[in-house]
Each structure stands twice: as structure tokens, then as C-alpha cells.
Amino acid sequence: MTRRELLLQEMGITQWQLQHPERLKGVVNINVGENIRLIVITEANLKQDNMLLKDVLRSLELNENNCLFISFEQAQHLKATHNVTYWLLSDNAEKIDRTLPYCHSASAIWQSPTWLKFKQSHQAKRHLWQQIQVRA
């Protein structure tokens, strides 16, 4: 126990730890603008200037302004009122299963491995193209 903790304990002060500190930052609701057509939910911090990502968006006839990139933790705060496509990038099936109920107004939900694995896997890319074809 640190000196600080001992002093607080002697003064009768209980320490608390927030379970959802992002709520204090005002991130309770993420309103999805009408221009958003694709929501990418990923564990990685994707750079929108990535050539592969640009190719995917180009094939969908979208640009960066039509796309929203969020983390799996942020997905529970989404408020979509129009049809959007969700692209979930994760190997964790449990994380994907927890996120699916938050995919409101989904016109399609695509699943791929993490971005790093997706970039390197021809099979993962082929599977994404097949999912896109089902939409068309």
C-alpha cells in the first residue's frame, strides 16, 4: 500500500475507479450522419489514406466522407437512423457477437479478420468481395 493510499484510508476516504470513464468525456451517443454509408468497427487505428482501404471504398463507390471508423467499445453508443453497412474487423468471435446487437439499421454486416491479417490474407479479401457481391 502506498503512502497516499494509507493517508486516504486514515482519513476515511474510499477510492473509486470508473468503469466507463468515456462517459465523462461526453461520448454517450454517436449520431450517424445521413452521409455515412459504411461504419467500420475495428480494433486497429486505421489510416484513411491506406491504399487497400481506398480500393475497398472505391469499389463501393464511397469516399472517406461516407465512412465512419469506430472501435468495438464505441459501437454500443451508435445511433443510426438510416440504412448503413457495417464492416467488423476482428478475430474475436465473442467481441463480434457482443457488437452485433448494436448494429442498428444494418443493410449488410460484413466480417473480416483484424486489419493486419486482412491486408495480408488473399482469402480474407476474397471473402470480403463475396460479401459485397451478396449486397449487390
N, C-alpha and C positions, 0 to 999 in steps of 0.2 A: 504494500500500500504506500502510495506517495505521500509526501508531507502535506500537499494540497488536499488530498482525499481525507487524511487524518484530521486536518483543521476543519474541513466541511462537516465531517462526521461529528466532531466535538461540538460544533455549533448547531447540530441537528438538521443540517441541510441535506436533503436527499438529491442525488444526481439523477437526471433523466436523460435518456437518449431517444431522439426522434426516430420513429420507424419510417416515416415518409418526409424527409426534410425538403424534398422538391415542392411540397405543397406550400411551404412558406415562401417560395420563390414565385408563386402565382401560376404555377403550371398545373392548374386543376383541370381545365378544359383546353383542348386543342381543336379549335374550329377549323374545319377543312374548307378552304375557299372553293368557289364554283369553278375556278380554273384548274384545280387539281384533278387529274385523271388517274394517276398512279401513286400509290403510297408504298414506299419501300421500307420495310421493317427489318432492321439489321443489327447485328452485334458490333459490326465494324463501323468506323467513321469513313464513309465513302466520300471520295472526292468526285465532284460532278464533272471534272474535266477528264476523267478516265475514258480512254478510247472505247473500251468494251461497253461501258455504260452508255456512252453516246450512241454506239451502234444499236443497242437494245432500244433506246428511246427513239432513234430514227426509224427503226423498223415498226414501231408502234405509232409513228407519226406524231411524236410528242417532243417537247423540249424541256429544259430544266425548270421552266416556269410552271409546267403541268405536273411536276413531280414533287412529292414531299418525302423527305428522309427522316425517319424517327427510329428510336431504339425500342426494344421489346417492352421496357419499363414504361415508356411514354404511350404505348398503344392503348392502355386502359383509359387514357384521357381523351381519346379521339371522339370527335363529334362530327360525323359525316352525314349530310342530309341528301346527298345526290349519289348516283352510282359511280363507284370508283373500283379500280383493280388494285388488289393487294399483292405484293411480292414479298414473301417471307424468306429471309436468308439466314438459315441456321441448321445445324446438325442435331440440335437438342429437340427431340420429339415432344418432350414434356413442356418445354417453353413454347413451342408452336401450338400445342393443344390448349395451353392457358391463354394464348393470344387470340385464337380463332373466334371466341365469343365477342371480342371487341371489334371485329371486322364488320362494322355496320355498313349497310347499303353496298354490299360487295357484288359487282358484276362478274368478278372472277377472283380466285385466290390461287396464286402460283407459289410453289415451294421449291427452293434450291438450297444446296449446302451453303456454308459460310462463304463470304465473298472471296476469300483467299483460295478456297478449294474450288469454287465456281470458276474463277479465272483460269485455273489450271486443268480443269476436267472437261474433256470433249463430250463425255456422256452427260454431264450436268447441263452443258449448253444445249445439247440436242434435246434433252428433256424439257428445258425451258421453251425452246422453239415449238415443241409439240404442244405444250400447254397453251402457248399463244395461238397456235393454229386452231385449237378447240374453240377458242373465243371467236375466231373469225367466221 
